[in-house]
Amino acid sequence: MSSTPAPRPLSVAELDLAAPDGPVLGFRPAPGAPAVVPGDVYTLVRLRGRPAATVVGTVRAGEDPAEVLAALARPRLAGAGRPGTDAERLAAARPPGPAASAPPRTSVVVATRERPESLARALDSLLAQDHPDFELVVVDNAPRTSGTYDLVTGKYADRVRYVREDTPGLATAHNTGLAAAEGAVVAFTDDDVIADPRWLSSLTAPFATDPGLGCATGLILPARLGTPAQILLESHGGFAKGFAPRLYDPAHPPADEPLFPFTAGSFGSGANMAFRVDALRRAGGFDPATGTGTAARGGDDLYAFVAVLSAGFRLRYTSEALVWHHHRDTWQDLRNQAYGYGAGLTAYLTATLVRSPRLLPALLARLPRGLAHARTMTARRGETPEGGVPGEHGTRHHPWPASLSRLERRGMLYGPIGYAKARAQSRTRARATARARVRPQAPRGGSAVAR
């Protein structure tokens, strides 16, 4: 991996404060995480329940971890009461807890493949949401066994709807979930997350008050930091997009993102996203030649973000919509992710060009700068600035191996090729399906759709 000593495991916890300089209201391990032990602790800091920051501190034997971490958090939060942007002022003015406007009827889609244990953990957290009106749909993607079917129709019978999709690929599975959705909003998350109880309400409530909102994304934090691969990924940003709310409006492009809307990676991630159903359908849904499970390796979420924005809808990011993600824990997993990120980036750009030719002039004008920016970001991961901890987004405290940067760049070169392969495979399957005209069979006698 590297001659640099491997990072030590961190405990993961939550700390709730009454105010930036106020007393501790609560302290506990993160959902699904083991008990906090002496050593380094990665901590989500909340202000009366609302996510506000992350800190990392060292807790020695005999010390009160809540007080140690609160002392580190208070200076970080000193400016939290003075938000600067209009979006931040609006967010600060809204009280914590359920939104004033009831969120719309929502369909939550979880695409999965052969991971019933992690899926059960995710479903338990999703069924505990405080959202007043939602359904839960599991899309079983190209199953090889009946494990997912048995779990959903057994343990979760009458509470979770089962849908089978035999064509492999995350984008295809998401399109199947979109077709099955009965809500006005459809939210997507992964089978390896634990959702905060307020996740769905926080993510979807803005759709009730903003008819021009097409997409919303939220905060993704690590559920565990027990292996070098998990720690390295989080030290270099992980999936988090920070704690400041953002509103992306195609009518008023953000001044700090000259490549907008093609820097889709800054908008959010597929493990925590929701769309107005009509907006996503109008944008054409997900491109089935992108995403995990296809030759393109990724980019399905990025494509959808840009498609919805290009259709004239707004996109909102909020840290109040929180899920805890179980990062993959091995070095090979991290290698696969590095290559997949690079491939997904250029695959989604290729998909955008192929499926939306009207965007070609804008895309071509921005593409060289966009690729140069992405290449610079991967190269910068090899730098190690003074200070910095995994709790500070993107500080790169642990050196990013040059081998992973090379893998990302190789993935970027491969992305358009992978997309072309996936697109050809998709057309071949569509022709074969049209010729065969057979109904898909559920595993071991189950139905294709079950409640």
C-alpha positions in Angstrom: 0.0 0.0 0.0 2.6 2.6 1.1 5.7 2.9 3.3 3.7 5.4 5.4 2.5 3.8 8.7 -1.1 2.7 8.4 -3.6 5.0 10.2 -5.0 3.8 13.4 -8.7 2.8 13.7 -11.1 5.6 14.9 -14.3 5.4 16.9 -17.2 7.1 15.3 -19.7 9.0 17.5 -22.3 11.8 17.6 -22.2 14.8 20.0 -25.2 17.1 20.5 -24.7 20.6 21.9 -27.3 23.1 23.0 -25.5 25.9 21.2 -22.0 26.6 19.7 -20.8 27.4 23.2 -23.5 25.5 25.1 -23.6 22.4 27.2 -23.6 18.8 26.0 -27.1 17.4 25.3 -26.0 14.0 24.3 -23.1 11.7 23.3 -23.3 8.3 21.7 -21.7 6.0 19.2 -22.8 6.5 15.6 -25.7 4.3 14.5 -24.3 0.8 14.0 -20.9 1.7 15.3 -19.2 0.0 18.3 -18.8 1.7 21.7 -16.3 4.6 21.8 -13.0 3.5 23.2 -9.9 5.5 24.2 -8.0 6.7 21.1 -9.0 8.9 18.1 -12.7 9.6 17.7 -14.4 10.9 14.6 -17.4 12.9 15.7 -20.5 14.4 14.1 -21.3 17.5 16.1 -25.0 18.5 16.2 -26.6 21.7 17.4 -29.9 20.7 19.0 -30.0 17.7 16.7 -29.0 19.4 13.5 -25.7 18.3 11.9 -23.2 21.2 12.1 -19.6 19.9 11.8 -17.2 17.0 12.3 -14.2 16.9 14.5 -11.6 14.4 15.4 -10.0 14.3 18.8 -7.9 11.9 20.9 -9.6 10.7 24.1 -7.3 9.2 26.7 -8.3 6.5 29.2 -10.3 8.0 32.1 -11.3 11.2 30.2 -14.9 12.1 29.4 -15.1 11.8 25.6 -18.1 14.1 25.4 -16.2 17.0 27.2 -13.0 16.4 25.3 -14.8 16.5 21.9 -17.0 19.4 22.9 -14.0 21.5 23.8 -12.6 20.8 20.3 -16.0 21.5 18.6 -16.8 24.8 20.2 -14.1 26.9 18.4 -15.1 25.3 15.1 -18.7 26.3 15.7 -18.0 29.8 16.8 -19.3 31.3 13.6 -22.2 28.9 13.1 -24.7 31.5 14.4 -23.6 34.0 11.7 -24.5 32.4 8.3 -23.4 34.5 5.4 -25.4 33.5 2.3 -29.1 33.8 1.8 -29.5 30.0 1.7 -27.7 29.7 5.0 -29.8 32.4 6.6 -33.0 30.6 5.5 -31.6 27.4 6.9 -30.7 29.0 10.2 -34.1 30.6 10.5 -35.9 27.3 10.1 -36.3 25.6 13.5 -35.0 22.0 14.0 -37.4 19.0 13.8 -40.2 18.5 11.2 -40.5 21.1 8.5 -43.5 23.5 8.6 -44.7 22.2 5.3 -45.5 18.5 5.3 -43.3 16.6 2.8 -45.0 15.1 -0.2 -45.9 11.5 -0.6 -42.5 9.8 -1.3 -41.3 6.5 -2.7 -37.9 5.3 -1.3 -36.1 3.0 -3.7 -33.2 0.8 -2.6 -31.5 -1.1 -5.3 -29.6 -4.2 -4.1 -27.8 -7.4 -5.2 -27.0 -10.3 -2.9 -26.5 -8.4 0.3 -29.4 -9.3 2.5 -27.6 -8.6 5.8 -26.7 -5.1 5.0 -30.0 -4.6 3.3 -31.9 -5.6 6.5 -29.9 -3.0 8.5 -30.8 -0.3 5.9 -34.4 -1.2 5.8 -34.7 -1.1 9.6 -33.5 2.5 9.6 -35.7 3.4 6.7 -38.8 2.0 8.3 -38.1 4.2 11.4 -38.3 7.5 9.4 -40.4 10.3 10.8 -41.7 11.1 7.3 -45.6 11.1 7.4 -46.3 9.4 4.1 -43.9 7.2 2.3 -43.5 3.7 0.7 -40.4 1.6 0.6 -39.4 -0.3 -2.6 -36.6 -2.8 -2.9 -35.3 -3.5 -6.5 -33.5 -6.8 -6.6 -31.0 -6.4 -9.4 -30.0 -9.5 -11.4 -30.3 -11.8 -8.4 -28.4 -15.1 -8.3 -30.2 -16.4 -5.2 -33.5 -15.9 -3.5 -31.9 -14.2 -0.5 -33.3 -10.8 -1.1 -36.7 -12.0 -2.1 -37.0 -14.2 1.0 -35.9 -11.3 3.3 -38.3 -8.7 1.8 -41.3 -10.9 1.5 -40.7 -12.6 4.8 -39.3 -10.3 7.5 -40.7 -7.1 5.8 -44.0 -8.5 4.3 -46.6 -5.8 3.9 -44.1 -3.1 4.8 -41.7 -3.2 1.9 -42.5 -3.7 -1.8 -40.3 -6.2 -3.7 -39.5 -5.6 -7.4 -37.2 -7.8 -9.5 -35.0 -6.4 -12.3 -33.1 -9.0 -14.2 -30.9 -6.6 -16.3 -27.8 -5.8 -14.3 -26.8 -2.2 -13.6 -27.6 0.3 -11.0 -29.1 2.8 -13.4 -31.5 0.2 -14.8 -32.5 -0.8 -11.3 -33.1 2.8 -10.4 -35.2 3.3 -13.6 -37.2 0.2 -12.5 -37.8 1.8 -9.1 -38.8 5.1 -10.8 -41.4 3.2 -12.9 -42.8 1.5 -9.8 -42.8 4.7 -7.6 -46.3 5.8 -6.5 -45.1 9.0 -4.8 -44.7 12.5 -6.1 -41.1 12.3 -5.0 -38.7 9.4 -5.3 -35.7 9.1 -3.0 -32.8 6.7 -3.6 -30.3 5.3 -1.1 -28.0 2.3 -1.0 -28.2 -1.0 0.9 -25.1 -0.2 2.9 -26.4 2.9 4.8 -28.1 3.6 8.0 -30.5 6.6 7.6 -30.9 9.2 10.3 -34.6 9.2 11.5 -35.1 12.7 10.0 -33.4 11.9 6.7 -36.4 11.5 4.5 -38.3 14.4 5.9 -35.3 16.7 5.6 -34.5 15.6 2.1 -38.1 15.9 0.7 -39.8 18.7 2.6 -38.4 21.4 0.2 -40.3 19.9 -2.7 -43.5 20.9 -1.0 -42.6 24.6 -1.1 -40.5 24.9 -4.2 -42.3 23.8 -7.4 -39.2 24.4 -9.4 -37.1 22.0 -7.3 -36.2 18.9 -9.3 -33.6 17.2 -7.1 -32.3 17.2 -3.5 -29.2 15.7 -2.0 -27.9 15.2 1.5 -25.0 14.5 3.8 -23.2 11.1 3.8 -20.9 10.3 6.7 -18.9 7.2 7.5 -20.5 4.6 9.8 -17.2 3.0 10.7 -13.5 4.0 10.3 -11.9 0.8 11.3 -9.6 -0.1 8.4 -6.9 1.9 6.6 -9.0 1.9 3.4 -12.0 3.4 5.2 -9.9 6.1 6.9 -8.0 7.0 3.7 -11.2 7.4 1.7 -12.7 9.7 4.4 -9.5 11.7 4.9 -9.8 12.6 1.2 -13.4 13.8 1.4 -15.3 10.5 1.3 -18.9 11.2 0.1 -19.5 14.3 2.2 -20.3 17.6 0.6 -19.9 19.8 3.7 -22.4 21.4 6.0 -23.4 24.6 4.2 -26.7 24.4 2.3 -26.5 25.1 -1.4 -29.2 25.8 -4.0 -28.1 25.2 -7.6 -30.3 27.1 -10.1 -29.6 26.8 -13.8 -31.2 30.3 -14.2 -28.6 31.7 -11.9 -25.4 29.6 -12.2 -23.1 29.8 -9.1 -20.3 32.2 -9.5 -17.9 29.8 -7.7 -18.4 27.0 -10.1 -17.5 28.2 -13.7 -18.0 24.7 -15.0 -21.6 24.4 -13.8 -23.5 22.2 -14.3 -20.9 19.7 -15.5 -19.1 19.5 -12.1 -21.9 17.2 -11.0 -19.7 15.5 -8.3 -20.1 18.6 -6.1 -23.9 18.3 -6.0 -24.2 15.1 -4.1 -24.0 11.3 -4.3 -26.3 8.5 -5.3 -26.6 7.1 -1.8 -28.5 10.2 -0.7 -30.7 11.8 -3.4 -34.3 12.5 -4.2 -36.1 13.7 -7.3 -39.5 15.1 -8.2 -40.9 12.2 -10.2 -42.2 14.3 -13.0 -38.9 16.1 -13.3 -36.8 13.0 -13.5 -39.1 11.3 -16.0 -39.1 14.5 -18.1 -35.3 14.4 -18.1 -35.4 10.8 -19.3 -34.5 9.0 -16.1 -31.1 7.4 -15.5 -29.0 6.4 -18.5 -29.0 2.5 -18.4 -25.5 2.4 -19.9 -24.0 4.1 -16.7 -23.6 3.0 -13.2 -22.2 0.1 -11.1 -22.8 -3.2 -12.7 -22.2 -1.9 -16.3 -19.0 -1.6 -18.3 -19.2 2.2 -17.5 -18.5 1.4 -13.8 -20.4 4.5 -12.5 -21.7 8.0 -13.2 -25.4 7.2 -13.1 -26.1 9.7 -10.3 -24.0 12.4 -11.9 -25.8 12.0 -15.2 -29.2 12.3 -13.5 -28.2 15.5 -11.7 -27.1 17.2 -14.9 -30.1 16.0 -16.8 -32.5 17.4 -14.3 -30.6 20.7 -14.1 -30.4 20.9 -17.9 -34.2 20.5 -18.0 -34.5 23.7 -16.0 -35.1 22.4 -12.5 -33.2 23.4 -9.4 -31.1 21.2 -7.1 -30.8 21.6 -3.4 -28.2 20.2 -1.0 -28.7 20.0 2.8 -26.7 18.5 5.5 -29.8 17.9 7.6 -30.7 14.9 5.4 -28.1 12.5 6.8 -27.2 8.9 6.1 -24.3 6.9 7.6 -22.4 4.9 4.9 -20.5 1.7 5.5 -17.4 2.3 3.4 -15.9 -0.8 1.8 -13.1 -2.0 4.1 -10.3 -3.5 2.0 -7.4 -2.1 -0.1 -8.8 -3.8 -3.2 -12.1 -2.2 -2.6 -10.4 1.2 -2.5 -8.6 0.4 -5.8 -11.8 -0.5 -7.4 -13.4 2.7 -6.2 -10.6 4.9 -7.4 -10.8 3.4 -10.9 -14.6 3.5 -10.9 -14.7 7.2 -9.9 -12.5 8.1 -12.8 -14.4 5.9 -15.3 -17.8 7.1 -14.0 -16.8 10.8 -14.4 -16.0 10.5 -18.1 -18.7 8.0 -18.7 -21.4 10.4 -17.5 -19.9 13.2 -19.5 -20.0 11.0 -22.6 -23.6 10.0 -21.8 -24.6 13.6 -21.5 -23.1 14.4 -24.9 -24.7 11.4 -26.6 -28.2 11.7 -25.1 -28.4 15.5 -25.0 -26.7 16.8 -28.2 -28.1 20.3 -27.5 -25.7 20.5 -24.6 -22.7 19.8 -26.9 -21.5 23.4 -27.3 -21.5 24.1 -23.6 -20.0 20.7 -22.8 -17.2 21.0 -25.3 -16.4 24.5 -24.1 -16.1 23.3 -20.5 -14.7 19.8 -21.1 -11.0 20.5 -21.3 -11.1 22.6 -18.1 -13.3 20.0 -16.4 -10.9 17.2 -17.2 -7.9 19.3 -16.2 -9.6 20.1 -12.9 -10.4 16.5 -12.2 -6.8 15.5 -13.0 -5.5 18.2 -10.8 -7.7 17.0 -7.9 -6.4 13.4 -8.2 -2.8 14.6 -8.3 -3.3 16.9 -5.3 -4.3 13.9 -3.2 -0.6 13.0 -3.0 0.1 16.1 -1.1 0.1 16.1 2.7 -0.4 19.6 4.2 0.5 20.4 7.7 -2.2 19.4 10.1 -5.5 18.2 9.0 -7.6 15.2 10.2 -10.1 12.9 8.7 -12.9 14.9 10.2 -12.0 17.9 8.0 -13.4 17.4 4.5 -10.7 17.0 1.9 -7.7 17.8 4.1 -5.7 14.8 2.8 -4.0 14.2 6.2 -3.1 10.7 5.1 -1.1 10.6 1.8 -3.1 9.4 -1.1 -0.9 6.7 -2.9 0.2 7.6 -6.3 -1.0 4.2 -7.5 -4.6 5.3 -6.7 -4.2 8.6 -8.6 -2.9 6.6 -11.6 -5.9 4.3 -11.3 -8.3 7.3 -11.3 -6.6 8.7 -14.4 -6.7 5.3 -16.2 -10.4 5.1 -15.3 -11.0 8.5 -16.8 -9.4 7.4 -20.1 -11.5 4.2 -20.0 -14.9 5.9 -19.2 -16.0 6.7 -22.8 -15.0 3.2 -23.9 -16.9 1.6 -21.0 -20.0 3.7 -21.8 -19.9 2.7 -25.5 -19.6 -1.0 -24.5 -22.5 -0.7 -22.0 -24.7 1.1 -24.5 -24.1 -1.6 -27.1 -24.8 -4.3 -24.5 -28.0 -2.5 -23.6 -29.2 -2.3 -27.2 -28.4 -6.0 -27.7 -30.4 -7.0 -24.6 -33.3 -4.8 -25.6 -33.4 -6.5 -29.0 -33.2 -10.0 -27.5 -36.0 -9.1 -25.0 -38.2 -7.8 -27.8 -37.7 -11.1 -29.8 -38.2 -13.4 -26.8 -41.2 -11.6 -25.4 -41.1 -13.6 -22.2 -42.1 -12.5 -18.7 -39.3 -12.3 -16.1 -39.5 -15.0 -13.4 -39.0 -14.3 -9.7 -36.5 -16.4 -7.8 -37.8 -19.8 -6.7 -41.4 -19.3 -7.5 -41.8 -15.7 -6.2 -43.6 -13.0 -8.2 -41.8 -10.3 -10.0 -43.5 -7.7 -7.8 -44.5 -8.4 -4.3 -45.9 -6.5 -1.4 
